[in-house]
């Protein structure tokens, strides 16, 4: 077993927690977790009594990057004792997971073995629930804040997925976020798509007995829709890309 293993709980831990993830959790000397609901937390604790939540490091208005660095420090302090450490992250542990990537990089830099196991992410759920296939016309994925404030180049003729739209432009941690960031995001997207282009605010279900939350709206009306920290924004293509001539 590596010195540090990062695994994902998936979106619905009861459905998505893989046998490999369970194996690593059960056999670790120390487990840390950062998951999205109490059922997932309970599942981890049942597998290993040493499990400790990293969510307690968050604090209202504290910059998220400071919290992430504290998480890395907490993880690495345990790794450096010689313990076999497993960290359980919500969704896919490599998607929107700065502290997980940072911990692996730090562990390897210190000479420890470290690995990450794949898991189901919100994007995987979105593709299934919205019946999308990236083979049709590609798929673009951005952090909403990064897209707006770095003015990333993207194509309107390929589907666009934006992560964390609710926290656009806000680096702090809050229990709830206002609509200011979403309004900025909407204003930026209107430049490319116009007010009336379709938009879908999507939230994967954390429990298999319930369906996903799918809110259909327009780009111009995004700030009027309930966008939460669990929401992902999907923008369908504006127009099909013309077929180019085959190159010889």
N, C-alpha and C positions, 0 to 999 in steps of 0.2 A: 504494500500500500504506500503511495507517495506520502511525503511529509505534509503536503497540503493538497487537498482535493476540493474543487468547487463544483457543486452540483446544482441542478435546477429543480424546483418543486413543480414547475409547469404552472398553468393557470388554475386548473382544478387539481389540487394535490391528490385527492382520492383517485382520480383517473390518470393523472399524468406522471406521478412519481414513479420512475422506472425501477426495475429490479436492481440495476447497477447502482443507482443513487441510494436505494435502501441499503445495499450491501456496504457502501462506503460510510453511510451515517451510522449503521449499527456497529461497525468495527473501529470507528475513530475513538481516540482517547478524549478528544474535545470537539464539540460541535457548536458552531455559531449559526444563527439563522436570521434571515431578513425576508419575511414572507408577507403576503397580502391579507391574510385573514386568520382568525383564531383556529379554524379547523385545520389549516395547514400547519400552524404552530403546534397544535396538539398532536398531529401525525408525527412530526419530527421528535417531539418530546417522548412519545411512546417508543420510538426506535432507539433513542439514546438519552438517558437521564441527565447527561452532562450538558445538554443543549442549552444555549444562552442566546437571548434575543439581542440583536444589534440595533433594533429600532429605538431602544432607550437612549441612544446617543443623539437622536434628533432633538432639536429644541426650536421653539417658535422664533422666527426671524433670524436664527443663526444661518449663515451661508451654508448651503448644502455641501459645498466642496470641503468646508472645515469638518463637517460630520463624516464625510467619506474618508478623509485622511485619518480621523480618529478610529474609524472602523478598521482600516488597514493596520494601524498601530496595535489595536486590540488583537487582531488575528495574528500578526507577526510576533507579538509578545508570547503567544502560546506556542507557535511553531518553533521559536528559538529555545523553548524549554526541552525540545526533543520529542514533544507529543505529536502524534499523528492527528492532524486537524482536518475537519471537514466543514465547509461552509455551504449552507443551503440558501439559495437565492430564489426569489419569486420569478416565475416565468423561465426564460432561458437565462442562465447565469452570465452569458456574454452579451446580452442585448440590454442597452441602457444600464450598464453595471460597472461604472468606473471603479468602485472599490475592489471588485472581483478581479478585474484585469490588473489593477495596481498591486494587489496582494500577490498575484502569481508572478508578476515581474520582479517584485521585491524579494520574494522567496528564492527565485532562481538566481538573482544577483547575489544572494547570500550563500549560494551553494546548495540549497535545498531542492528536492524534487517537488514539482507542482504540476497539476493537470486540471483540466476542466472537462466536465461531462455535458453533452448537449441535452436540451430539454425543449418542451413546447413553449413558444412565446405568444404574445398577443397578436403578432403578425401572422403566425401560423393559423391561429383561430380565425382571424379576419379573412384570410384566403378561403378557408372552408365555409364560413358563415355567409360570405358575400359571393360565393361561387366564382372565385377568380383564379386564373391560371397565368402566372408570369410569362409563360411561353407565348401567350397571345400577342402581347405588345410590351413586354418588359415590366419592370416595377422599380420605382424610385422611392427610397426611404431616407427621411431626414429627421433630425431633431427640429421641432418647430422653431425654437429660439435661434438655433444655428442658421436655419434657412433664412429667417427674417433679418437678423442683425449682421450676418456675413453676406447676405444677398447672394446665396448660392445659385448657380446656374442650374436650371432644370428644364425638362421638355414638357410642354402641355399636351403632346400627343402620346404620352405614356402615363399610366396610372401613378399617382403620387400618394404616398403614405407618410403622415406626419405624426411623430411620437411626442407625447407630453404637450399637446396644444394648450392645455389649461394653465401651464406655468410659463408661457412664452414671455421671455424678458425678465423673469423674476428668479434670482439666484438663491432666495431664502426658502426656508421650510415653513409652510403654513398649514393649518388644519383645513382651511378653505381658501380658495383664491378668487379674486374678483374677476370681472370681465374685461379689464383693461388690456391684458395680454392677448386675449382672443380677438379683441377688436383690432389690435395692431396686426395680428396675423391675417385677419380678414381683409384689412386694408391693403396689405401686401399682395395677397392672392388675387384680389379684384383687379390689380394692375395687369395680371396675366390672363385671367379667366372671365372677367366681367362680373357684374353683380348677380346675374341669374343662373350662373353655371351650377350644376348639381354638386352637393357635398354631402358626405355621410359621416356623422359622429357615431363612432362604434365603440362598444365596450363588451369585451368577452365575458362570458358567464364564469364565475368562480365555482359554481356548483352545477353538476350535470343535469339535475332535475329542472333547472331553469334555462331559458334561452338567452341569447345575447341581447343587449340593448342596441337597437339600430334606429337612429334618428336621421331622417332624410330632410335636408334643408338646402339652402343655396349658399354660395360663397359669401354673398353680401349680407346674409342674415345669420352668420355664424355666432355673432356676439349675443344673439337673442335665444340661443339654444343652451340647454344644460350641458356644459362641458366640464367634466370632473378630472381629477388626477388619474383616473383609470381609463379615460377616453383616448381613443386613437382617431385621427382624422383621415378619411379617404376621399380623394378627389379623382373622379374618373377622367379619362382623356377628353380633351376638348375637341379634337378632330383626328381622324386616322392619318397616320403618316403615309405619304405617297411611296409607292414601290419604286425603288431605284432600278436602274438598268444593271443587269448582271455584268460584273467585270470579268474580262477574259484573262 
